[in-house]
Amino acid sequence: MTVTEHVGPTVAPETAAQVLSAEQRYADELAFLAAYDDGARPPGWALTPRAVVTFIRGSDGEALKLPADRRTGAGLPASMTIPAKFVGERSLVERCVVTLAGERGLLLVGEPGTAKSMLSELLAAAVSGTSALTVQGTAGTTEEALRYGWNYALLLAQGPTPQALVDSPVLTAMRTGRVVRVEEVTRCLPEVQDALVSILSDRRMNVPELSGTEGDLIRAAPGFTVIATANLRDRGVSEMSSALKRRFNFETVHPIADAQTETDLVRRQATAAVQRAGAAYTVDDAVLDALVTVFRDLRSGRSGEGWDVERPGTVMSTAEAVQVAASLGLSAAYLPGGDALDLVPGHLLGVVRKDDKDDHARLLGYWDGPVRRRAEDGSAMWRRLWDLRESLR
């Protein structure tokens, strides 16, 4: 890696962005799949349901061949291999797609860090061509975020007119027949959540302020539906009403079951994160294997060897593992000279200290259990980690 003198601040190009939306990142794939599969599409859909599943779960390494008559004037390649973007059961993705095809609400639930938001973004991008119609649920989210607001300058000048109405993402999706995403719906107050009940059942929105005008009743165009997400850890924050639950099909997104699959995902996403920072990813695969093993043991409460592990209160998610792996990669790139393995205990401590002060003791207990046993079995990697126990204090 060549080191050059840095003079003054670096200004990023105007077109640069830290993160692109799914429809921007995968625009070529979406265009290819739209031409490749010309089967029946539900009203308002950009792709067929089969193509949506292929977009999310990939083509299993197969190069899809595009007939010549569909490439004319489109600038599309003759073939394309679609990589998997969501690591999870294909059947889960298929159930999600069928739910949306039936214009029913879809609720993705699961532990934090299981890629619920990513799945909802991919689904919205493939079905509607955009994932931008999104409401972020918080305790401060108001009913206006799910219904509508007003341009108060026009409201004062003209009174309540259709021109003064400011559409929410939900209302925009209703007008255009698209998918709207509601992230962390259980973070919203119950009275805010319940604004979705009539929207999902009646598929229309009344604007009483416009009574007697053309815009007082807005009906959902074909293709409109809602994808919501909720963390199982937040179930007691603002419990959904029974009426709202009945409007959704619930799908649980589980943590990645296979250790190698999770390690591959962590490596891939950490590599991408470090490359975005302008560096090469050089962390040894053995270090990543050990890192993912620790996360999986602490997450499940049981080691791969069958030893009991006291689970921390914080969520040891795959997303957190990616962040730690990326930090190791950035340290190796920008602060060279040390061993990435030596940094693992400190980063793990930063993860487990987030929620419960007793999690520090649980991490030490893990070191005194599985880490020590693996070191005694002769593993040089785990012996080094055992020697680093004092750095956890």
N, C-alpha and C positions, 0 to 999 in steps of 0.2 A: 504494500500500500504506500503510495507516494505522499509525502507530507509537503504541502506548499505553504508559503507565508500567507497569512490572512490579514488583509488590510480593510478595515471598515466593515460595516454590516453587509450581509448578503441579502439581496432582494430577490425573492422567488418570482418566477414568471407569473404574469397575470392569470395564466391558465392553470397554474399548479394548484393542487388541492391535496390535503392530507388523506382524505378518504372520499372516494367516489361512490355514488349510489350504485346499487346492483344493476340498474338498467344502463348506467354509463360504463361500468366495468365490463359488463358482458354484452354490450350492444351487438357485437359481431355474432355471438352465439344466438341471441334472440332473433336477429334478422335471418340467420341461417335456418333455425328451427321453424320460423314462420313460413318459409318457403318450402322446407323439406316435408313437413307434414301438412297436407292440404285437406285433412279430414274434417269432420263436423266439429264446429266450435260452439260452445254455449253463447248466448247473446252477449255482445260486448267484449268477448275475450280476444286477446291478441294472439294466443296460441291455442292449439287443441289441448285437451286435458292430458293426452298421452305425451305431447311435447313438453308440457309443464313438468311432468314427472321426470322426463329425460333431462331437462335443463337442470333440475335440482339434484338428481341422483346420478347423472352422467349416463354415458352410452356404454359403460362397462368395457372401455378400451376399444370399442368398435368404431371404425371410421364410417360415418354416415355419408352415403353417396347422394348427391343432389342431381336429379335429372337435368339434362342440358336445357330443356325448354323452360325451366324455372330459374335459370341463371341469367337469361338474356336481359341485359340492361340493368341488372341488379347489382353487379359487381361482387357477386358471392362466389366463394371457392367451390370447387367441384366436390370436395368432401371435407368433413370436419369431425374430429373426435371431441366429444363433450365431456369435460372432467366433472367429477362429483364435487358439489359445493357444500352439501350437508351430509355429515357422517351420522347416519341413523337408519332405522329400518325403512326399506322401500315401501312396505305396507303402510307405515305411518304417513309417508308423503302421499301415497295414493288415497288414503282416507281423507286427508286434508283437501286434496284436489276435488274429490267427489263432493265433499261438504260445500265447497265454494261453488261448484257447478250447480248445486241445488239451491244456490242463493241463500244458504243458511249461515248464521254466524258461526265462526270458528274460534274457539278459545284454546290457546296453547298454554299448558301449565307444566311446571317442573321446578327443580331446584335452580337457583341462580347459576348462570354460567353454562347452561346446557344448549345455548344457541337458539333459544326461542325467538328472539328478535331477529336474528339472521334468517331463520326459516320464514318468518312472516314477511320480511323484506323481499326474499327471493320469490315467494308466492305472489306477492303483490306486483312485483316487476314483471313476472312471466304472464300473469293473468291480465293485468291492466296496462302494462307498459310503463308504469310509474309506481314507485314506492313512496313518493313524496307526500301523499295524503296521510298524514300521521298526527295523532294527538298523544302527547306524552303525559301520562297520568301522574299526578302528584296530589298531595293534600291541598294544594292551592289551585288545582284545576277547577274552573268554574263551568257552569252549565253552558255558557256561551261557546266554550271550546268544542262542545258536541252539537250545538244547535246553530246559533248565529249571533252576530253582534251588529253594531251600527256605526256608520261613519257619522260622528256627532256633528261635524260641520254641515254636512248635507241634511242631517236630521233637524238641526235648528233652522236651516234655511228653507227646507221644503216640507218638513214634517216626515212621517213614516212613509216612505216610498220604496219601491223595489230598488231604485238606484242607490238609496242610502243603506240598504241591507248589506252586511258583510258576511259572506258565507264562511262557515267553519269548514275544516277538511271533510267532516262527515257530510255536510250539505253539498259541498262540491262533488263528492263521490256519488251522492244521490242524483244530482243533476246529470252527471256524465256517465253513469252506469259503471263505476269503477270500485275497486276494493279500497277501503279505508282501514288504517291500522290504529288501534288504541293500545298503546304500550302501558304495562303495569296498571291495568284497569282497577285492581283492588286497592291501589293507592289513592284513587279518587274517593271522595265522600259518597256515601250511599245515595243521597239525593241527586248527585251528579251522575252516578252510574245509571240511575233509573231513567234518565233521559233517553237511554238506548232502548228501553223496553218497547215504547210505542214505535220507535224508528224500525226496530227489527221485526215487530209483529205487523204493523199497519203499512210499513214501507212508504210512509209519507210524513211530512212535517208541516204542521200548522204554524202560520205566522199571524197571530191574532191582531197584531198592530196594523197589519195590512188588510184587515177585514173589509170586504167589499171591492177589493182591487184584484187584478189578474194574478198577483203573486201571493195571495193569502194561503194557498195550499200547494205545496211542492211535492210531487210524487217521484218516487225513485225510478230511474230508468233501468231497463233490463241490464243485468250484470252487477248491480250494486250489492255489496255485502260487507261485513265487518270481520276483521281478524283482530282478536284481542290477545294479550299475553298477561300472565299472572305468575308470580313466584309462589311456590308452596310455602316458603318461609314467611310470606306476607299474608297468609290466609286469614289471620285474625286482625289485620289492619282495618279493612273496611269490607266486611263479609258481603258477598253479592246476595241480593235478594233471590228468593226461589223463582220469582217471575222472570228475572233476568237470566238466571241459570238455564231456564227452560228454552230460552231463545238461542242458546249456543250448543254446538257439539263440542265436547271436551276431548282434547287429545293431550296425553302426557308425553313430554319429551324427556327421555331418561338420559343419565350420563352414559358415556361411551362404554360399552361392555368389554371390548377387546383391548388389552394393554398395548399391543403393537399398533393398532389403529390409532389409539389416542396419542402414542408417542410420535407417529408419523404426522398427525395433525399438528401437534405442538411444534415439531421441527419445521413444518411447512409455514405455519403462521408466524413463528418467531423469525424465521429467515426473511419472510416478506417484510416484517416490521423493521428489522435491522437494515435491509436493503433500502427501505424508504428513507432511512436516516443517512444514506449514502455510504454504507459500509458493507463488508462481506461478513457472512455468518461463519464463524470458525469454531464454535463450541463442539467438543467431541461428542459422538453419539452415545458413548458410555455414560457421560455426565447427564445427558437428557434421559436416558433409560432410568438412571437412579432417581432423578428429579420426579419423573412421572410415577415411578414406583412409590415414592413417599406420598405424593398426592393421592394416589389410588388407595393406599393403605389407610391413610387418615380419613379419607372420604367414606370408605366402606366400614371402617371399624374392625377390619380383619386383614392380615397380611396375606400375600400369595401363598405363604407356607402354612397358613391356617392359624397363626398366632393372633390372639385377641389384641386389639388396639383401642385405646380410649379415644373416641372421636372428639375433635375440637368443636366448639360451638359455631365457629365460622365455617363458611362453605369452601371446601377445598376443590374448587371447580376447575374444569379444563381451561376456562378463560384465564383464571389466576395462574395456572401452570404456564400458559403462553406468555403472560406478562413477565414471570420470573425468567423463563428461557430467553426472552428478548433482552431482558436486563443483563443477563450473563453475556449475551452476544455483543451488546453495546459496550460493556466493560472490557471485553477482549479486544474490541476494535479501537476504542478511544482511550483506554487506560491499560495498555498492554504491560506484560511483565509478570502477571500473577497467574495462578491456576484457577480456572473457572469453578472447579469443584470446591475450592476454599470459600467461595462466595455463597454457596448454596444455603448453609445454615442461617446466615444473616438475612437473606431474602425470605426464607421460610418463616423466620421470626416476624418479619414485617407483615406477612400474610396472616398468621394466626392471631396476632395481637389486635385485630381490628374490632372485635365485638366483645370478647369475654377475657378478663384479665387472667382467669384460671387456665386459659388455653396455652399460656406459656409453660405451665407445669405439665400439661398434656403432651406438648412437644418434647419436653425433656424426658417424659415417660416413654415416648416412642423411641428416643435415642437409647434409653436404658433397656429397651426391649428388643425390637427387631433389628435396629442398627447394630447393637452390641452382638447379638446372636450371629448376624451375617458376618461381622468382623471376626468372630471366633471361628467361623466355618472356613476362614482363610481367604475371603475376598479382599483384595488390596483396595478396591474402590470403597467398600464399606468400612474397612479398617481406617482409611483416611478420614472418612466422615465421623467415625467414632472418636478419633483423635481431636476432631474439631468441636467436641461437645462443649468445651469451656467457652467457646464463642457464643453460645446460646444464653449465657447467664447475663 
